[in-house]
Amino acid sequence: MKAIGTIGIKKAFLFLWYGWVSWLLHISLPPVRVWLLRLAGATIGTDTVIFDVQFANVYHYGFSRLIIGSRCFIGDQVLLDVRGGVTLSDDVTVSNRVNIITHINVGYTDHPLQTAYPTKEEAVVLKRGVYVGTNATILPGATIGEGSVVGAGSVVTKSVPPGTVVVGVPARFLKKIAR
């Protein structure tokens, strides 16, 4: 009951509602999934393919903070935390099992770490032509610059300049992309 007291009845209802919506998205084929997401308030461009994606924290603002451009590809088992906002510009590829995290919350307001790590929301933005490798994690507030590559398994803790390849934990500069 502490959870309901913390988030309130309205958000508890929205949590249940978006749980049902998430199940519907899960059983849908990619073209239907895109249509349903648009219907639910997401902005999605043309020729975008979205496989079986899991959405987190939708009950805060719905899908209004999810913006996906045209010709994007989002693979299976991707986790999109939409609370702080996720923007994928045109021609972005997000490989399987990528985690895009847009908020931090250590727990209830009386959790002993709340003063050191207060709840925060920060959007994640992937600019045009970005490629994110399998099992990478992108943390709140990061912007991945146009034409950049995030290597498989990397953890991005800060923004990445355009035309850059980053790899590792935490992600660090590997090379510039020749154009």
N, C-alpha and C positions, 0 to 999 in steps of 0.2 A: 504494500500500500504506500510505502514511502515514495516509490517511483511515480505513482499517479499523483500523489500530493505535490511532488516536485514539478512535474510537467503540466499538471492540470487535466481536467476531464476532456477538454477540447483536443489537446495534443494526444491524449490517450486514444480517443476515437480516431484521430487522423493516423496514428500509428497502426491501428487495426485496418483502416481503410487502405492505406498505402501498402500494407502487407498483402492484402487481397490483390491490389493492382500489380504488385511485384510478382505474385504467383501467375497472374494473367500474362504478364510480359514474359515470364519464364517459359510458359507453354506455347508461346506464339512463334511463328516463323519470322525471320528478319524483316521482310517488308511490312508485315502486320505490326511488328514491334515498333518500327519507326512511326507508323500511323498512330498507334496507341499513345506513344510518348508525345507526339505533337498534340493529340487530343487532350492529354493530361497537362499540357502547358509548356513542354520543352520546345525549343526552337531548333529545328534540324533542317539542313539544306538538302539538295537533291543528290541522288545517286549515292547515298550513305548507307552502309551496311552495319548493322548492330547485331552481333551474335548474343549469346546468353550472358548478359551483363547483370551484375548484382548492384542495386542502388542502396546506399546507406543514408540515413538521416533525412529521408524525404519528408517525413512528417513535420519538419520545421517550416519549410517554405514551399513544399510541393516540388514540381519539376521546373518551376519558373527560373531557377538559377542554372539550368542545364542548356548550354548553347553549343550546338555542333554544326559545323559548316558542311559544305558540299564535298562529295567524293571522299568521305572519311571511311575508315574501317576500324571497328572495335571488336576485338576477338572474344573468345569464350572465357568465362570466369574472371572477367575484369570487374574490379570493385570501384564504383564511382561514388564517393562521398559528396553529395550535392549540397550539403548545408552551407558551405562558404562560397559555392559557385564553381562550376567547371565550364571552361570555354575551350573548345577545340576548333581551331580555324580550318579553312579548306585544306584538303589533301593530307590530313593527319592519319597516321596508322598507329593504333594502340594494340600491341600483341597480346596474346593470351596471358591471363593471370596477373595483369598489371594492377596496382593499387594506386588510385589517385585520392589523396586524403586532403580535406579542406578545413578541418577543424581539429582542435585538441580539447579534450575534456577529461580530467582525471577522475571524475565521479561527482557524487553529491556535493552540495555547497559546504557541508561540514567535513569533507574529506581533508585529512591533514596536509595534503600537497596542494590544495586549492590556492593558498596564498603565494606559493612559489611558482605554480603553473596554472594561472587562471584560464578559464575557458576563452578560446579565441577562434575566430573564423577568418580565413583568408582564402581568396579565390586562387585556383590554379588555372593557368592559361598556357595552352600549347599553340604556338603560332603556326602559320602556313607551312606545310610540308614536313612537319616533325614526324620522326619515327621513334617509338618507344618499344624497346625489346622486351621479350618475355620475362615475367616475374619482377619487373622493375617497380619501384615505389617512388611516388612523387609526393612530397610533403607540402603542407599549407604555405601559400604565398609564393610558390615557385612559378616563374614564367620560363618556358622553354622557347628560345628564340627561333626564328624562321629557319627552316632547313637543317635543324640540329638533330642529332641522334643520341638517344639515351640507351646505353648498352644493357643487355640482358642482366637481370639481377642487381642492377644499380639502385642506389638510394639517393634521390635528389633532394638535398636539403636547402638549396638556394637556387636562384635563377641562373639560367644557362644562356650565354650569348648566342646570337645567330651564327649558323654555319659551323657549329662546334660538335665534336663527339666527346661525350663524357662517359666514364665507366667507373665501377667500383662502389665501395661502401666506406665512407660517403662518396658520392660521385665526384670525380675530379677530371680535369681537362686531359684528353688524350691527344687530340689533334684538331686542326681546322680542316674543313671539307673543301677540297679544291673545286673551283667552279669555272 
